[in-house]
Amino acid sequence: MRERRVAILGAGPVGLEAALAASELGFPFTVYEAGADVAANVRSWGHVRLFTPWSMNVSARMRRALTRVGREVPGGGTCPTGRELVCEVLGPVASLPEIEPHVRRGSRVVEVGREGLLKSDEIGTGGRAGRPFRMLVRSDAGVEGLERADVVLDCSGTWHNPNPLGAGGIRAPGEERADEHIVRRIPDLGASRLEEGAPEWANRRILLVGAGHSAQTAARDLHGLVERFPETSVVWVIWSDRPDFGAVEDDPLPEREALVRRAGELASGSSPFDVRPGRGVEALDVSADGVVVTLRSSAGGTERVTVDR
């Protein structure tokens, strides 16, 4: 009986853990990473500090593998940044001799299906399980090819498909046209500069949408920017009239608890933010003056705000 071929989509923390497991079990495997290097998603928010400490971010399998090659593995209660996680753990794991030859960087799995079957064929018969997977793979140079696997593990996460701004989980009218003016990641507010000493986000009118932990992190960092550059203004749109920001009773993660508490303070009026609770994005329109955003309240009324492009 031939060995079962394993395709692992994504070379982030979960994908690399799966690769180690496949290697230990003796399965032939390939890790397909769409980014130019492993853990591309984590690298994109490398400046952000995790809620969870080192002890919760390094699996026993990763720790064993790195210890075998003489690598000192971080531990304890300190919470790493994304960049530290990549440099200290994920990058070294990907470089292990049993993993490195099997990682395909710059390779995106575009579609996955069963060999010789349409999506409506052999439903409920068990026949699909007997066919290998057929995958359309696209390189970062745009070259496409077909590859096959017996097992596909989708470890790609959701980073390549961020939430749209429109209420109900769909794009708002005009959102696609305004896309180049929308940042869908937690920005590193001090990373790039337009002039000496001033980050590119400084002294602008900014729209922040959402109340999840990513939005809370952005709100905390934006408040620091406003304190340094008072001409900066932030309109914070939150769908709920009374957001709880995902508070967890007796939260075992102090960093998360602190972030939720700070978000509540910033949304309660103790900040220079223009907070708009009970509203969602209805439409966007790019004009010469900026991006005009139509907001709809939970009661049905509308209002408009203009922010910088």
C-alpha positions, -999 to 999 in steps of 0.1 A, spaced: 0 0 0 15 33 -10 20 61 15 -6 88 17 5 121 4 -3 151 26 -8 187 14 -6 213 41 -19 247 31 -1 275 50 32 276 68 21 295 99 20 281 134 -6 254 127 8 244 93 43 240 107 30 220 136 12 197 110 44 194 90 63 182 121 35 157 129 36 144 93 74 141 94 72 122 127 46 98 113 66 92 81 40 107 57 53 124 25 41 160 27 43 194 11 36 227 28 23 253 4 29 289 16 14 317 -5 38 343 10 74 349 2 84 333 34 69 312 61 44 327 86 36 355 62 4 364 81 23 366 114 50 387 98 23 412 86 14 420 123 49 414 137 48 446 157 17 434 177 22 417 210 2 385 216 -22 380 245 -7 346 252 27 339 267 56 319 253 44 289 273 12 288 253 27 296 219 53 268 216 39 233 213 56 203 229 64 190 195 80 222 183 100 225 216 113 189 212 123 195 176 142 227 183 158 213 214 172 184 194 191 207 172 205 227 202 181 257 198 172 274 230 134 277 231 117 307 249 93 299 277 76 315 307 50 341 310 63 368 288 40 376 258 60 378 225 53 400 195 45 384 162 80 392 150 96 375 180 74 344 175 87 342 139 123 348 147 125 326 178 102 297 169 85 296 135 114 305 113 137 280 131 111 252 128 107 259 91 145 256 87 147 222 103 162 196 79 131 174 80 109 204 72 127 229 49 129 207 18 91 203 19 81 239 21 70 256 -11 71 294 -7 53 316 -30 28 289 -38 -9 295 -34 -34 266 -35 -62 283 -55 -88 255 -57 -92 220 -43 -114 192 -57 -117 154 -60 -101 138 -90 -126 132 -117 -156 143 -97 -178 174 -99 -190 189 -66 -224 172 -71 -210 137 -79 -210 108 -54 -227 127 -26 -235 105 3 -221 74 -14 -186 73 1 -172 73 -34 -155 107 -30 -132 94 -3 -117 69 -27 -105 97 -51 -73 118 -45 -75 155 -42 -67 176 -72 -53 210 -65 -47 241 -87 -15 257 -74 -4 292 -85 31 305 -80 39 341 -71 50 345 -107 15 336 -119 25 301 -132 -3 276 -126 -1 238 -123 -20 208 -110 -9 187 -80 -24 158 -62 -27 147 -26 -45 121 -5 -50 143 25 -54 181 25 -50 201 57 -62 237 53 -40 256 78 -43 289 59 -64 307 84 -84 338 74 -58 365 70 -61 366 31 -99 371 34 -104 400 59 -139 411 70 -156 437 47 -167 470 62 -204 466 53 -228 454 79 -240 418 76 -206 405 65 -208 418 29 -190 447 12 -207 481 13 -215 498 -19 -184 517 -31 -161 496 -8 -143 479 -37 -136 513 -54 -123 526 -21 -102 496 -14 -68 513 -20 -77 537 8 -86 509 33 -61 492 56 -73 458 67 -45 450 90 -34 464 124 -11 492 113 23 498 127 17 535 134 53 544 138 68 523 110 67 546 80 71 584 78 61 612 55 84 637 71 110 636 98 96 626 131 59 622 119 44 588 111 23 588 79 -9 584 100 -3 615 120 -25 647 116 -51 629 95 -88 621 100 -91 583 103 -121 560 103 -118 529 126 -145 503 121 -152 474 145 -149 464 181 -130 431 180 -95 427 195 -79 439 163 -99 471 164 -92 475 201 -55 472 194 -57 498 167 -78 521 189 -52 518 217 -23 526 193 -43 554 176 -49 570 209 -11 571 215 -7 587 181 -33 614 189 -15 622 222 17 628 202 1 645 172 -31 663 185 -42 672 150 -49 636 143 -86 627 147 -103 593 148 -140 584 141 -146 550 158 -177 532 143 -191 503 165 -221 484 155 -233 476 190 -249 503 211 -233 489 242 -202 468 232 -187 445 258 -155 442 236 -154 404 243 -148 407 280 -141 374 297 -150 370 334 -118 363 354 -98 364 322 -68 342 325 -49 363 299 -39 396 316 -29 413 283 -63 406 268 -80 418 299 -60 450 299 -68 457 262 -105 451 267 -105 475 297 -86 501 277 -110 498 248 -139 504 271 -123 535 284 -116 549 250 -152 542 238 -168 556 269 -159 593 262 -126 595 281 -107 600 248 -106 625 220 -121 599 197 -154 606 179 -171 574 189 -202 564 169 -218 534 187 -249 516 172 -238 523 136 -225 504 106 -210 514 73 -237 517 47 -217 530 17 -184 546 7 -176 572 -20 -142 585 -29 -142 622 -36 -116 649 -41 -120 658 -4 -115 623 9 -136 592 15 -172 600 22 -187 573 45 -224 568 50 -232 554 83 -265 537 92 -277 535 128 -294 505 143 -325 527 144 -324 532 107 -311 568 104 -281 578 83 -253 602 86 -221 610 67 -185 615 77 -155 624 55 -121 610 63 -87 613 46 -78 591 17 
